[in-house]
């Protein structure tokens, strides 16, 4: 759960600045006990309009770490703390209004530093680039129809020929490598790459807007092979697809 109080200020007709405080509450249960905690981060951004119908956006989000107590049951100590942190990331976007107040097309790119984020670094994630392109069309003034596609490379590396009988240390807690690999591939498979989103916004009044969207991520598979705890050949495989619905509203003061 994330709370993100935000403030934005239009400096002049071509520059707007914004900042938000991110307060995160998260719960994690890996089968050895449940841990929960808060994390704090932030985000800053700017929009520049060099031309009346052209907008350039830049945003930066800080890392946000959450410490989960007593969630790992390791060999050297029971119920150790695991720290997971969303990565710091940088995003850049450009939007152009081809038909004023009717057709807007935008493209964006974002870099996420998974390899430097607590927890994800320990589970050997690579950095991720996400690119997207979308459009908004307003056939009449009140409703807005939206469609977007984006692609992000799979950040979870594969470790073929792993030795399940060996040991791996995760933030000081030693666990069998077979359990480590099982968690990476099966328990935490954030591997989807292609996303399609469609939505609609409706201006109820000049100040109040309702937005609804549907997101689908197409199925993606990851697999690796090695040995289990007994030294026998073993394979790990998972596949993932996702569907999500977002609902929100905005109020202009």
C-alpha positions, 0 to 999 in steps of 0.5 A, spaced: 500 500 500 502 506 497 500 513 500 503 519 495 501 526 497 503 530 491 504 538 490 505 541 483 507 548 481 506 551 474 512 556 474 510 559 468 507 557 461 512 553 459 515 550 466 511 545 471 515 542 477 512 537 482 514 532 488 511 527 492 512 523 498 512 516 498 510 512 504 509 505 503 506 499 507 508 492 505 507 485 508 511 479 506 510 472 508 515 466 505 513 461 509 517 462 515 513 467 518 510 474 516 513 480 517 511 487 515 513 494 515 513 501 513 518 504 507 519 512 505 521 515 499 520 520 494 519 523 487 521 529 483 519 531 476 518 537 471 514 538 465 517 543 459 513 545 454 518 548 448 512 549 443 504 550 445 502 542 443 509 539 445 511 537 452 517 534 455 517 530 462 523 528 466 522 524 473 526 521 478 524 516 484 528 514 490 529 507 492 524 505 498 527 500 502 522 496 507 525 491 512 521 485 513 523 481 520 523 474 521 521 472 514 527 467 512 529 461 516 536 460 514 541 454 516 546 459 520 540 463 524 532 462 524 527 467 522 532 473 519 530 480 517 530 481 509 530 488 506 527 489 499 527 496 496 524 498 490 529 501 485 531 508 484 529 510 477 529 515 471 523 516 466 523 521 460 517 522 456 515 526 450 507 528 448 505 531 442 497 534 441 496 533 434 489 535 434 488 540 440 484 538 445 482 531 441 488 527 439 494 526 444 500 521 442 506 520 447 512 516 448 516 514 454 522 510 456 524 508 464 530 505 467 530 501 473 536 500 477 534 493 480 541 491 480 543 496 485 536 495 489 536 491 496 534 484 496 533 484 488 541 485 488 541 479 492 537 475 488 541 477 482 536 481 478 539 485 472 537 493 470 531 494 466 529 498 461 521 500 459 519 503 453 512 505 452 507 509 446 500 511 447 495 515 445 489 519 448 483 521 443 477 525 446 471 524 440 467 530 444 469 534 450 468 530 456 470 523 455 477 521 453 479 514 450 486 511 452 491 506 449 498 504 451 503 499 449 509 498 453 515 493 453 520 492 459 526 486 459 525 481 463 530 483 469 530 475 472 537 472 470 537 464 469 542 460 472 543 454 468 547 448 471 546 451 478 548 446 484 542 445 489 547 442 494 551 448 495 549 454 500 548 461 498 548 467 503 542 472 502 543 478 506 547 474 511 542 468 512 545 462 509 540 457 505 541 451 500 542 454 493 536 449 491 531 453 495 534 460 493 533 458 485 526 456 487 524 462 490 528 466 484 524 462 479 518 460 482 516 464 488 518 471 485 517 470 477 517 478 475 518 476 468 512 479 464 515 483 458 509 485 454 503 490 457 497 493 453 493 498 457 486 501 455 482 506 459 477 511 459 477 518 463 470 522 464 470 529 466 464 529 471 465 537 472 470 542 470 474 540 476 472 532 477 475 527 473 474 519 473 479 514 470 478 507 469 483 502 466 484 495 464 491 492 463 493 485 461 500 482 461 502 477 456 504 470 458 512 469 459 516 463 461 522 462 464 526 456 466 533 453 468 536 447 470 541 444 475 541 439 481 536 438 487 538 437 494 540 430 493 544 432 487 539 429 482 538 433 476 532 438 477 529 443 473 525 449 475 520 453 470 514 458 471 510 462 467 506 468 468 501 473 465 497 478 469 490 482 469 489 489 472 483 494 473 485 501 476 480 506 478 481 513 480 479 520 480 482 527 481 480 534 483 482 540 481 483 546 486 
